[in-house]
């Protein structure tokens, strides 16, 4: 059996396994801290602090695999909706969780 001269990285063969960059932004000019919690970090806001941009916005870059994720922002210790979210679902606390859909990497047509 011939040995392949070139092995593709796992992400080339299985693009759904590759993490993609997503930037979440929240506008809170008066906030002292903004965090995001969701199914991607075990609902632990301290794991994903947002950084102030200096213009009133706060941002965070997330690396996520394809799938559907629910999340909420935490602004100065209070849970907040994402007004920019295209989708949301009810949560068990009487509020709504925003939904982030991460599609397959563009190279998925190689499968």
N, C-alpha and C positions, 0 to 999 in steps of 0.2 A: 504494500500500500504506500503510495507516494506521500511524503511529508509536505504539507502546504508551505510555500515559501513566504506567505504573508498571512498573518492571522488578524482579523478585524477586531478592534476593541469591542467589548461586550455592548457598549452603547450603540455601536454601529449595527450590530446584529439584532439588538433588542432596544429600540429607541424609547420605549415606554419606561425603561429602567433609568434613563438619564434624567437628572434633575434639570429643571429650567428656572431661569431667573424671573421673578415677578417683583414688581415694586408696588407697595401699597402706600397710599398717601392719605393723610387726614389733616383737615384744616382746623387748627385750634390756636389762634394767635395768643390767647391769654393762658394757655396750659403750661404747667410746670413739667409734666411728664405725660407721654403717650406711649402705650404698649398695645400689642395685639396678641390675642389668645385664640386658639382654635384647635380643630382636630389635628392639625399638623404639628402642634407642640404640646399636646396633652392638656390643653386649656390652661397653660401656665404663662401668664402675661409677662412675668419677669424674664422669660427666655427670649422675648422679642421686643426690646425697646425700640421705639422710633427715634430718629434723630431730627432735631429742628433744622429747617433749611434757612432760617433767618427772614423768611417772608410770611411767617404765620403757618406754613405747612410743616408737617412732620412726615418723614418717610422711613421705610424699612425695605430692604431687599431680602426676599425669601427664595430659597432654592427648593423647588417642589417637583415631585414626580407627577406624571399624569394621574388625574383623578378628580374627585369632587371634595372640596374642603369647606367646612363651616367655620366662621370666625366672628369675633366682635372686638372692638377697640376698648381699651381701658384708659380713660382720660382723668388724670389726677385721682385715681382710685375708683372712678365710677364707670360702669359698663356703658358703652355707647354704640349706637348703630353706625354703619358705614353708609352715609348718604349717597355715595357714588356706586354702591353695589347694584348690579343689574338684577340680581335675584336674592331672595331671602326665604327662610323657612321658619315656622314656629319653633320655639325652644321650650323645654319643660318648665321654665321659670316665668312664663307669661309674656315673654318678649319675642324678638325675632333674631335669628342668626343670619348674617350675610353668607352668601355662597360664592365661592371662587371655583370656577371650572378650569382645570389645567388639561388642555388637549394633548394628544400625542405629538411628539416632536415631528417636524416637517419631514424627517427622513423615514417616517413610518411606512411610506409606500415601498420601501425596500424589502419588507417582509413578504 
